[in-house]
Amino acid sequence: MRRVAAAMLCFASIAFATAVHAAGCEPITADEAVKAEDARYAAQMSNDFDAMDRLIANDLVYIHSSALVDNKQTYIESMRTGAVKYRVMRRSDVVVRTFGCVATLTGNGNFDVTVNDKEMTVELRFHAIWAKRDGKVQFISWQATRLPAK
């Protein structure tokens, strides 16, 4: 039975490595993911749409703390039209984990944002996912939940 389990583990490892290589996936470091997240925050606060376009993957899934779901186009467009303006973005208690070409950042966020001309401060718990593809680190997913009022 142990040989079967070992053989299955070996097969799974080979299959994963083959899939990663075929997808142009390269190992990502925690430092690369944090720097990319910093760059995304800076781009959003300054409305640098060219930087956002480079940093955000075409297959982005962005789930807001309000449960609204955006893709790359709708997410960037919400900022381009002025419907959403990230004024200040802060994060804390961040834990970074890497899994080959994917990195996850989990932590707390405190964002000063204007949504449809209404200023608010949003405190949340987030999960951000970055992938390194063809030499570029790209933002592929976000999930956030609002923290209860204190």
N, C-alpha and C positions, 0 to 999 in steps of 0.2 A: 504494500500500500504506500509506503514511503517513496518507493521508486516512481510510482505513478504520480504522486504529488510533486516530486522533484522534477519529473519530466514535464508535467503541466506548467509548473512555474517557469521552467526553462523556455518552453514554447511561448508562454505569455510574454516573457521578457524579450524574446526575439521578435515577436509580432509587434510589440510596442515600439521597440527600437526601429524596426523597419517602417512603421507608420510615421514615426517622428521624422526619420530621415526623408521619407517621401514627401512629407508636408513642408519641407524646408525649415523645420523646427530646429532651433539651436538652444543650448542651455542658457538660462537667464540667471543673473545673480540678484541677490536681495538689493544690493546697491543700485543696480540698473533699474529695478522696479521702483524704488523710492525716488530716484532722480527723475524718472519718467512721470511719476505721480506729481512731483513738485512742478515739473514743466507743464503738466496739464492744468494744475491749479493756477499757475501764473498766466497761462494762455486764456483761461476762462475769465479771470479777474480783469485782464486787459483787453478782452475781446479780440485776441489774436487768432482770427479764423484760419489763417494759413497753418499756424502751428497746431491748432486743433485738428485740422484735416490730416496732418502728418501723424499725429499721435494716436488718433482714434481709428480703430480698425473698421473696415466696411461692414463687418458682421457684428458690430456692437449691439449688446442688449443692456439697456440702462433702465433699471427699475428704481424710480424715485421713492422717497419715504411716503409720498402721497398715494402710492400704488400705480401712478401713471407709468407707462412703459414707452420708452423712446428707442429709436434706432439711430444710427449715426446722423442721417440726414435731418430727422426731426429734432434731435438733440441740439445740433449746431444751429439749425434754423430758429429755434426758440430764443437763442442768444442773439443771433443776427438781427432778428426783428425787434429786439428789445423787450419781448414778453418776459424774458428771464434775464436778470443781471446779477451775477455773482460779484458782490462787492468785496467781501473778505471771506476766505476759506481757511479754516484752521483744523488740524487734526491732532489727536493725542492717543496715547496708549496703543500705538500701532505695533502689530506683530506681522512680520513678513515670513512667509513660507514659500519655498521653491520646490517645484516638481518638474525637473527637466527644463522644458522650454516655457513653463507656466509659473507665474508667481502670484500669490494671493496676499493682499494687504487687508488686515482686519483691524478696526479701531473705532474711535469716537470722532465725530466731526461736529464742528460748530461753525455754521455758515451764516453770514449776513447776506441776504439775498432779497432782491426785489422781483416779485412775480405779479405781472399785470398791474404795475404801479403801486403795489402794496409792499411796503418794507417789512421784513420779518427776520428773526433769528431762528434758525433751525438747528436743534441739537439731535444728533442721530448716532446710530451704530451702523457702520458700513462694512461692506466686503467688496474690494476692488480686485479685478483680475487682469493681469498683463501677460502677454505672450510675446516671445521673441521669434519672429518669422523673417527669414531671408535677411538677417542682419539688423532688422528694425524691431524695436520694442513698441508694441501696440496695445492700447487699452481696449479690452474685449468685453468686459462685463462689470456691472455695478449693481449692488442691491443695498438698499438702506431702509432702516426702520427708525422711526422717531422715538427718542427717549421720553419716558413719562415726565410730565412737568414736576418740578421739585417743590 
